[in-house]
Amino acid sequence: QVQLVESGGGLVQAGGSLRLSCAASGRTLGSYAMGWFRQAPGKEREFVAVISDRGSFTLYADSVKGRFTISRDNAKNTVALQMGSLKPEDTAVYYCAADRSFTTRAAAIDYWGQGTQVTVSV
């Protein structure tokens, strides 16, 4: 079992930055790909970014490419999402995810965090 706890969400003005963190416990993250997904009210959960188990590969949704950066520290069992040039449409609950496969599909994810709210004001 892997337990994931997100932190760092909050309210930020458009154009601002925010850094989300995800701490894992239960198992080391070194054998899992880690991802971030988000879900806005009334919408399905959507892929944001994923990083491979060793951190060698990353993939981003087109909507965040060039603005967001995913990173991980396996020694500390953490993964982060640095978000910049935030837009009101980035407003959502952001979820940390762990899976043994490098996937962008929410339905395939093994473990989820509880989510953290990010609100971007105009």
Chimera marker file (.cmm) of the C-alpha trace (Angstrom):
<marker_set name="trace">
<marker id="1" x="0.000" y="0.000" z="0.000" r="1" g="1" b="0" radius="0.5"/>
<marker id="2" x="1.084" y="3.560" z="-0.731" r="1" g="1" b="0" radius="0.5"/>
<marker id="3" x="-0.327" y="6.538" z="1.122" r="1" g="1" b="0" radius="0.5"/>
<marker id="4" x="-0.053" y="9.906" z="-0.595" r="1" g="1" b="0" radius="0.5"/>
<marker id="5" x="-0.580" y="13.286" z="1.038" r="1" g="1" b="0" radius="0.5"/>
<marker id="6" x="-0.629" y="16.493" z="-0.982" r="1" g="1" b="0" radius="0.5"/>
<marker id="7" x="0.119" y="19.967" z="0.288" r="1" g="1" b="0" radius="0.5"/>
<marker id="8" x="0.723" y="23.436" z="-1.077" r="1" g="1" b="0" radius="0.5"/>
<marker id="9" x="-2.623" y="24.286" z="-2.598" r="1" g="1" b="0" radius="0.5"/>
<marker id="10" x="-4.268" y="27.656" z="-2.088" r="1" g="1" b="0" radius="0.5"/>
<marker id="11" x="-5.519" y="30.843" z="-3.660" r="1" g="1" b="0" radius="0.5"/>
<marker id="12" x="-3.321" y="32.694" z="-6.131" r="1" g="1" b="0" radius="0.5"/>
<marker id="13" x="-3.850" y="35.475" z="-8.643" r="1" g="1" b="0" radius="0.5"/>
<marker id="14" x="-3.676" y="34.820" z="-12.361" r="1" g="1" b="0" radius="0.5"/>
<marker id="15" x="-0.094" y="34.913" z="-13.540" r="1" g="1" b="0" radius="0.5"/>
<marker id="16" x="1.205" y="33.751" z="-10.191" r="1" g="1" b="0" radius="0.5"/>
<marker id="17" x="2.982" y="30.591" z="-9.117" r="1" g="1" b="0" radius="0.5"/>
<marker id="18" x="2.311" y="27.765" z="-6.717" r="1" g="1" b="0" radius="0.5"/>
<marker id="19" x="4.206" y="24.650" z="-5.731" r="1" g="1" b="0" radius="0.5"/>
<marker id="20" x="2.412" y="21.453" z="-4.821" r="1" g="1" b="0" radius="0.5"/>
<marker id="21" x="4.107" y="18.678" z="-2.895" r="1" g="1" b="0" radius="0.5"/>
<marker id="22" x="3.180" y="15.061" z="-2.382" r="1" g="1" b="0" radius="0.5"/>
<marker id="23" x="4.660" y="12.941" z="0.389" r="1" g="1" b="0" radius="0.5"/>
<marker id="24" x="4.434" y="9.183" z="0.248" r="1" g="1" b="0" radius="0.5"/>
<marker id="25" x="4.488" y="6.590" z="2.986" r="1" g="1" b="0" radius="0.5"/>
<marker id="26" x="4.014" y="2.866" z="3.166" r="1" g="1" b="0" radius="0.5"/>
<marker id="27" x="6.397" y="2.008" z="0.379" r="1" g="1" b="0" radius="0.5"/>
<marker id="28" x="9.261" y="3.714" z="-1.320" r="1" g="1" b="0" radius="0.5"/>
<marker id="29" x="8.328" y="5.516" z="-4.511" r="1" g="1" b="0" radius="0.5"/>
<marker id="30" x="11.334" y="4.332" z="-6.446" r="1" g="1" b="0" radius="0.5"/>
<marker id="31" x="9.363" y="1.646" z="-8.293" r="1" g="1" b="0" radius="0.5"/>
<marker id="32" x="6.388" y="3.847" z="-9.153" r="1" g="1" b="0" radius="0.5"/>
<marker id="33" x="5.737" y="6.417" z="-11.807" r="1" g="1" b="0" radius="0.5"/>
<marker id="34" x="4.210" y="9.478" z="-10.184" r="1" g="1" b="0" radius="0.5"/>
<marker id="35" x="1.656" y="11.805" z="-11.628" r="1" g="1" b="0" radius="0.5"/>
<marker id="36" x="-0.570" y="14.776" z="-11.010" r="1" g="1" b="0" radius="0.5"/>
<marker id="37" x="-4.183" y="14.952" z="-12.104" r="1" g="1" b="0" radius="0.5"/>
<marker id="38" x="-6.821" y="17.595" z="-11.533" r="1" g="1" b="0" radius="0.5"/>
<marker id="39" x="-10.561" y="17.786" z="-11.360" r="1" g="1" b="0" radius="0.5"/>
<marker id="40" x="-12.619" y="20.929" z="-11.755" r="1" g="1" b="0" radius="0.5"/>
<marker id="41" x="-16.254" y="21.106" z="-10.597" r="1" g="1" b="0" radius="0.5"/>
<marker id="42" x="-18.535" y="19.266" z="-12.988" r="1" g="1" b="0" radius="0.5"/>
<marker id="43" x="-15.652" y="17.877" z="-15.007" r="1" g="1" b="0" radius="0.5"/>
<marker id="44" x="-13.847" y="14.573" z="-15.179" r="1" g="1" b="0" radius="0.5"/>
<marker id="45" x="-10.474" y="14.069" z="-13.569" r="1" g="1" b="0" radius="0.5"/>
<marker id="46" x="-7.806" y="14.914" z="-16.118" r="1" g="1" b="0" radius="0.5"/>
<marker id="47" x="-4.136" y="14.223" z="-16.557" r="1" g="1" b="0" radius="0.5"/>
<marker id="48" x="-1.670" y="17.030" z="-15.799" r="1" g="1" b="0" radius="0.5"/>
<marker id="49" x="1.844" y="15.546" z="-15.639" r="1" g="1" b="0" radius="0.5"/>
<marker id="50" x="3.696" y="12.288" z="-15.034" r="1" g="1" b="0" radius="0.5"/>
<marker id="51" x="7.301" y="11.414" z="-14.191" r="1" g="1" b="0" radius="0.5"/>
<marker id="52" x="8.937" y="8.018" z="-14.545" r="1" g="1" b="0" radius="0.5"/>
<marker id="53" x="10.167" y="5.979" z="-11.570" r="1" g="1" b="0" radius="0.5"/>
<marker id="54" x="13.774" y="7.209" z="-11.847" r="1" g="1" b="0" radius="0.5"/>
<marker id="55" x="12.793" y="10.695" z="-13.017" r="1" g="1" b="0" radius="0.5"/>
<marker id="56" x="14.249" y="10.203" z="-16.496" r="1" g="1" b="0" radius="0.5"/>
<marker id="57" x="11.042" y="10.845" z="-18.411" r="1" g="1" b="0" radius="0.5"/>
<marker id="58" x="8.258" y="13.363" z="-18.027" r="1" g="1" b="0" radius="0.5"/>
<marker id="59" x="5.077" y="14.056" z="-19.930" r="1" g="1" b="0" radius="0.5"/>
<marker id="60" x="2.688" y="16.991" z="-19.687" r="1" g="1" b="0" radius="0.5"/>
<marker id="61" x="-0.805" y="17.797" z="-20.795" r="1" g="1" b="0" radius="0.5"/>
<marker id="62" x="-0.776" y="20.325" z="-23.632" r="1" g="1" b="0" radius="0.5"/>
<marker id="63" x="-2.700" y="22.767" z="-21.459" r="1" g="1" b="0" radius="0.5"/>
<marker id="64" x="0.153" y="23.028" z="-18.933" r="1" g="1" b="0" radius="0.5"/>
<marker id="65" x="3.221" y="22.397" z="-21.085" r="1" g="1" b="0" radius="0.5"/>
<marker id="66" x="5.808" y="25.105" z="-20.569" r="1" g="1" b="0" radius="0.5"/>
<marker id="67" x="4.107" y="26.382" z="-17.405" r="1" g="1" b="0" radius="0.5"/>
<marker id="68" x="4.252" y="23.402" z="-15.042" r="1" g="1" b="0" radius="0.5"/>
<marker id="69" x="7.209" y="21.239" z="-14.018" r="1" g="1" b="0" radius="0.5"/>
<marker id="70" x="7.015" y="17.885" z="-12.271" r="1" g="1" b="0" radius="0.5"/>
<marker id="71" x="9.935" y="16.597" z="-10.229" r="1" g="1" b="0" radius="0.5"/>
<marker id="72" x="10.663" y="13.904" z="-7.677" r="1" g="1" b="0" radius="0.5"/>
<marker id="73" x="13.090" y="13.075" z="-4.898" r="1" g="1" b="0" radius="0.5"/>
<marker id="74" x="13.119" y="9.342" z="-4.298" r="1" g="1" b="0" radius="0.5"/>
<marker id="75" x="15.411" y="9.688" z="-1.307" r="1" g="1" b="0" radius="0.5"/>
<marker id="76" x="12.778" y="11.816" z="0.404" r="1" g="1" b="0" radius="0.5"/>
<marker id="77" x="9.818" y="9.927" z="-1.075" r="1" g="1" b="0" radius="0.5"/>
<marker id="78" x="8.324" y="13.092" z="-2.481" r="1" g="1" b="0" radius="0.5"/>
<marker id="79" x="7.070" y="14.454" z="-5.778" r="1" g="1" b="0" radius="0.5"/>
<marker id="80" x="6.374" y="18.082" z="-6.605" r="1" g="1" b="0" radius="0.5"/>
<marker id="81" x="4.511" y="20.121" z="-9.190" r="1" g="1" b="0" radius="0.5"/>
<marker id="82" x="5.807" y="23.631" z="-9.782" r="1" g="1" b="0" radius="0.5"/>
<marker id="83" x="3.063" y="25.673" z="-11.416" r="1" g="1" b="0" radius="0.5"/>
<marker id="84" x="3.693" y="29.010" z="-13.076" r="1" g="1" b="0" radius="0.5"/>
<marker id="85" x="1.795" y="31.532" z="-15.199" r="1" g="1" b="0" radius="0.5"/>
<marker id="86" x="-1.370" y="30.253" z="-13.595" r="1" g="1" b="0" radius="0.5"/>
<marker id="87" x="-4.701" y="30.855" z="-15.274" r="1" g="1" b="0" radius="0.5"/>
<marker id="88" x="-8.239" y="30.807" z="-13.873" r="1" g="1" b="0" radius="0.5"/>
<marker id="89" x="-8.862" y="27.629" z="-15.884" r="1" g="1" b="0" radius="0.5"/>
<marker id="90" x="-6.192" y="25.886" z="-13.786" r="1" g="1" b="0" radius="0.5"/>
<marker id="91" x="-8.587" y="26.071" z="-10.833" r="1" g="1" b="0" radius="0.5"/>
<marker id="92" x="-9.259" y="22.529" z="-9.650" r="1" g="1" b="0" radius="0.5"/>
<marker id="93" x="-8.560" y="19.965" z="-6.988" r="1" g="1" b="0" radius="0.5"/>
<marker id="94" x="-5.124" y="18.544" z="-7.728" r="1" g="1" b="0" radius="0.5"/>
<marker id="95" x="-4.416" y="14.906" z="-6.972" r="1" g="1" b="0" radius="0.5"/>
<marker id="96" x="-1.121" y="13.113" z="-6.578" r="1" g="1" b="0" radius="0.5"/>
<marker id="97" x="-1.042" y="9.638" z="-8.104" r="1" g="1" b="0" radius="0.5"/>
<marker id="98" x="1.240" y="6.611" z="-8.035" r="1" g="1" b="0" radius="0.5"/>
<marker id="99" x="1.245" y="3.728" z="-10.462" r="1" g="1" b="0" radius="0.5"/>
<marker id="100" x="3.690" y="1.053" z="-11.550" r="1" g="1" b="0" radius="0.5"/>
<marker id="101" x="3.132" y="2.054" z="-15.167" r="1" g="1" b="0" radius="0.5"/>
<marker id="102" x="3.923" y="5.363" z="-16.872" r="1" g="1" b="0" radius="0.5"/>
<marker id="103" x="0.329" y="6.280" z="-17.567" r="1" g="1" b="0" radius="0.5"/>
<marker id="104" x="-1.824" y="9.312" z="-18.270" r="1" g="1" b="0" radius="0.5"/>
<marker id="105" x="-5.083" y="7.419" z="-17.671" r="1" g="1" b="0" radius="0.5"/>
<marker id="106" x="-6.861" y="8.196" z="-14.409" r="1" g="1" b="0" radius="0.5"/>
<marker id="107" x="-8.701" y="4.878" z="-14.563" r="1" g="1" b="0" radius="0.5"/>
<marker id="108" x="-5.410" y="3.002" z="-14.460" r="1" g="1" b="0" radius="0.5"/>
<marker id="109" x="-3.984" y="4.651" z="-11.339" r="1" g="1" b="0" radius="0.5"/>
<marker id="110" x="-3.264" y="2.409" z="-8.358" r="1" g="1" b="0" radius="0.5"/>
<marker id="111" x="-2.999" y="5.005" z="-5.599" r="1" g="1" b="0" radius="0.5"/>
<marker id="112" x="-4.426" y="8.480" z="-5.079" r="1" g="1" b="0" radius="0.5"/>
<marker id="113" x="-3.896" y="11.241" z="-2.590" r="1" g="1" b="0" radius="0.5"/>
<marker id="114" x="-6.837" y="13.061" z="-1.051" r="1" g="1" b="0" radius="0.5"/>
<marker id="115" x="-6.369" y="16.156" z="-3.209" r="1" g="1" b="0" radius="0.5"/>
<marker id="116" x="-5.518" y="19.782" z="-2.618" r="1" g="1" b="0" radius="0.5"/>
<marker id="117" x="-7.509" y="22.767" z="-3.857" r="1" g="1" b="0" radius="0.5"/>
<marker id="118" x="-5.901" y="25.269" z="-6.206" r="1" g="1" b="0" radius="0.5"/>
<marker id="119" x="-7.893" y="28.407" z="-6.966" r="1" g="1" b="0" radius="0.5"/>
<marker id="120" x="-6.670" y="30.986" z="-9.465" r="1" g="1" b="0" radius="0.5"/>
<marker id="121" x="-8.429" y="34.332" z="-9.338" r="1" g="1" b="0" radius="0.5"/>
<marker id="122" x="-8.646" y="36.826" z="-12.193" r="1" g="1" b="0" radius="0.5"/>
<link id1="1" id2="2" r="1" g="1" b="0" radius="0.2"/>
<link id1="2" id2="3" r="1" g="1" b="0" radius="0.2"/>
<link id1="3" id2="4" r="1" g="1" b="0" radius="0.2"/>
<link id1="4" id2="5" r="1" g="1" b="0" radius="0.2"/>
<link id1="5" id2="6" r="1" g="1" b="0" radius="0.2"/>
<link id1="6" id2="7" r="1" g="1" b="0" radius="0.2"/>
<link id1="7" id2="8" r="1" g="1" b="0" radius="0.2"/>
<link id1="8" id2="9" r="1" g="1" b="0" radius="0.2"/>
<link id1="9" id2="10" r="1" g="1" b="0" radius="0.2"/>
<link id1="10" id2="11" r="1" g="1" b="0" radius="0.2"/>
<link id1="11" id2="12" r="1" g="1" b="0" radius="0.2"/>
<link id1="12" id2="13" r="1" g="1" b="0" radius="0.2"/>
<link id1="13" id2="14" r="1" g="1" b="0" radius="0.2"/>
<link id1="14" id2="15" r="1" g="1" b="0" radius="0.2"/>
<link id1="15" id2="16" r="1" g="1" b="0" radius="0.2"/>
<link id1="16" id2="17" r="1" g="1" b="0" radius="0.2"/>
<link id1="17" id2="18" r="1" g="1" b="0" radius="0.2"/>
<link id1="18" id2="19" r="1" g="1" b="0" radius="0.2"/>
<link id1="19" id2="20" r="1" g="1" b="0" radius="0.2"/>
<link id1="20" id2="21" r="1" g="1" b="0" radius="0.2"/>
<link id1="21" id2="22" r="1" g="1" b="0" radius="0.2"/>
<link id1="22" id2="23" r="1" g="1" b="0" radius="0.2"/>
<link id1="23" id2="24" r="1" g="1" b="0" radius="0.2"/>
<link id1="24" id2="25" r="1" g="1" b="0" radius="0.2"/>
<link id1="25" id2="26" r="1" g="1" b="0" radius="0.2"/>
<link id1="26" id2="27" r="1" g="1" b="0" radius="0.2"/>
<link id1="27" id2="28" r="1" g="1" b="0" radius="0.2"/>
<link id1="28" id2="29" r="1" g="1" b="0" radius="0.2"/>
<link id1="29" id2="30" r="1" g="1" b="0" radius="0.2"/>
<link id1="30" id2="31" r="1" g="1" b="0" radius="0.2"/>
<link id1="31" id2="32" r="1" g="1" b="0" radius="0.2"/>
<link id1="32" id2="33" r="1" g="1" b="0" radius="0.2"/>
<link id1="33" id2="34" r="1" g="1" b="0" radius="0.2"/>
<link id1="34" id2="35" r="1" g="1" b="0" radius="0.2"/>
<link id1="35" id2="36" r="1" g="1" b="0" radius="0.2"/>
<link id1="36" id2="37" r="1" g="1" b="0" radius="0.2"/>
<link id1="37" id2="38" r="1" g="1" b="0" radius="0.2"/>
<link id1="38" id2="39" r="1" g="1" b="0" radius="0.2"/>
<link id1="39" id2="40" r="1" g="1" b="0" radius="0.2"/>
<link id1="40" id2="41" r="1" g="1" b="0" radius="0.2"/>
<link id1="41" id2="42" r="1" g="1" b="0" radius="0.2"/>
<link id1="42" id2="43" r="1" g="1" b="0" radius="0.2"/>
<link id1="43" id2="44" r="1" g="1" b="0" radius="0.2"/>
<link id1="44" id2="45" r="1" g="1" b="0" radius="0.2"/>
<link id1="45" id2="46" r="1" g="1" b="0" radius="0.2"/>
<link id1="46" id2="47" r="1" g="1" b="0" radius="0.2"/>
<link id1="47" id2="48" r="1" g="1" b="0" radius="0.2"/>
<link id1="48" id2="49" r="1" g="1" b="0" radius="0.2"/>
<link id1="49" id2="50" r="1" g="1" b="0" radius="0.2"/>
<link id1="50" id2="51" r="1" g="1" b="0" radius="0.2"/>
<link id1="51" id2="52" r="1" g="1" b="0" radius="0.2"/>
<link id1="52" id2="53" r="1" g="1" b="0" radius="0.2"/>
<link id1="53" id2="54" r="1" g="1" b="0" radius="0.2"/>
<link id1="54" id2="55" r="1" g="1" b="0" radius="0.2"/>
<link id1="55" id2="56" r="1" g="1" b="0" radius="0.2"/>
<link id1="56" id2="57" r="1" g="1" b="0" radius="0.2"/>
<link id1="57" id2="58" r="1" g="1" b="0" radius="0.2"/>
<link id1="58" id2="59" r="1" g="1" b="0" radius="0.2"/>
<link id1="59" id2="60" r="1" g="1" b="0" radius="0.2"/>
<link id1="60" id2="61" r="1" g="1" b="0" radius="0.2"/>
<link id1="61" id2="62" r="1" g="1" b="0" radius="0.2"/>
<link id1="62" id2="63" r="1" g="1" b="0" radius="0.2"/>
<link id1="63" id2="64" r="1" g="1" b="0" radius="0.2"/>
<link id1="64" id2="65" r="1" g="1" b="0" radius="0.2"/>
<link id1="65" id2="66" r="1" g="1" b="0" radius="0.2"/>
<link id1="66" id2="67" r="1" g="1" b="0" radius="0.2"/>
<link id1="67" id2="68" r="1" g="1" b="0" radius="0.2"/>
<link id1="68" id2="69" r="1" g="1" b="0" radius="0.2"/>
<link id1="69" id2="70" r="1" g="1" b="0" radius="0.2"/>
<link id1="70" id2="71" r="1" g="1" b="0" radius="0.2"/>
<link id1="71" id2="72" r="1" g="1" b="0" radius="0.2"/>
<link id1="72" id2="73" r="1" g="1" b="0" radius="0.2"/>
<link id1="73" id2="74" r="1" g="1" b="0" radius="0.2"/>
<link id1="74" id2="75" r="1" g="1" b="0" radius="0.2"/>
<link id1="75" id2="76" r="1" g="1" b="0" radius="0.2"/>
<link id1="76" id2="77" r="1" g="1" b="0" radius="0.2"/>
<link id1="77" id2="78" r="1" g="1" b="0" radius="0.2"/>
<link id1="78" id2="79" r="1" g="1" b="0" radius="0.2"/>
<link id1="79" id2="80" r="1" g="1" b="0" radius="0.2"/>
<link id1="80" id2="81" r="1" g="1" b="0" radius="0.2"/>
<link id1="81" id2="82" r="1" g="1" b="0" radius="0.2"/>
<link id1="82" id2="83" r="1" g="1" b="0" radius="0.2"/>
<link id1="83" id2="84" r="1" g="1" b="0" radius="0.2"/>
<link id1="84" id2="85" r="1" g="1" b="0" radius="0.2"/>
<link id1="85" id2="86" r="1" g="1" b="0" radius="0.2"/>
<link id1="86" id2="87" r="1" g="1" b="0" radius="0.2"/>
<link id1="87" id2="88" r="1" g="1" b="0" radius="0.2"/>
<link id1="88" id2="89" r="1" g="1" b="0" radius="0.2"/>
<link id1="89" id2="90" r="1" g="1" b="0" radius="0.2"/>
<link id1="90" id2="91" r="1" g="1" b="0" radius="0.2"/>
<link id1="91" id2="92" r="1" g="1" b="0" radius="0.2"/>
<link id1="92" id2="93" r="1" g="1" b="0" radius="0.2"/>
<link id1="93" id2="94" r="1" g="1" b="0" radius="0.2"/>
<link id1="94" id2="95" r="1" g="1" b="0" radius="0.2"/>
<link id1="95" id2="96" r="1" g="1" b="0" radius="0.2"/>
<link id1="96" id2="97" r="1" g="1" b="0" radius="0.2"/>
<link id1="97" id2="98" r="1" g="1" b="0" radius="0.2"/>
<link id1="98" id2="99" r="1" g="1" b="0" radius="0.2"/>
<link id1="99" id2="100" r="1" g="1" b="0" radius="0.2"/>
<link id1="100" id2="101" r="1" g="1" b="0" radius="0.2"/>
<link id1="101" id2="102" r="1" g="1" b="0" radius="0.2"/>
<link id1="102" id2="103" r="1" g="1" b="0" radius="0.2"/>
<link id1="103" id2="104" r="1" g="1" b="0" radius="0.2"/>
<link id1="104" id2="105" r="1" g="1" b="0" radius="0.2"/>
<link id1="105" id2="106" r="1" g="1" b="0" radius="0.2"/>
<link id1="106" id2="107" r="1" g="1" b="0" radius="0.2"/>
<link id1="107" id2="108" r="1" g="1" b="0" radius="0.2"/>
<link id1="108" id2="109" r="1" g="1" b="0" radius="0.2"/>
<link id1="109" id2="110" r="1" g="1" b="0" radius="0.2"/>
<link id1="110" id2="111" r="1" g="1" b="0" radius="0.2"/>
<link id1="111" id2="112" r="1" g="1" b="0" radius="0.2"/>
<link id1="112" id2="113" r="1" g="1" b="0" radius="0.2"/>
<link id1="113" id2="114" r="1" g="1" b="0" radius="0.2"/>
<link id1="114" id2="115" r="1" g="1" b="0" radius="0.2"/>
<link id1="115" id2="116" r="1" g="1" b="0" radius="0.2"/>
<link id1="116" id2="117" r="1" g="1" b="0" radius="0.2"/>
<link id1="117" id2="118" r="1" g="1" b="0" radius="0.2"/>
<link id1="118" id2="119" r="1" g="1" b="0" radius="0.2"/>
<link id1="119" id2="120" r="1" g="1" b="0" radius="0.2"/>
<link id1="120" id2="121" r="1" g="1" b="0" radius="0.2"/>
<link id1="121" id2="122" r="1" g="1" b="0" radius="0.2"/>
</marker_set>
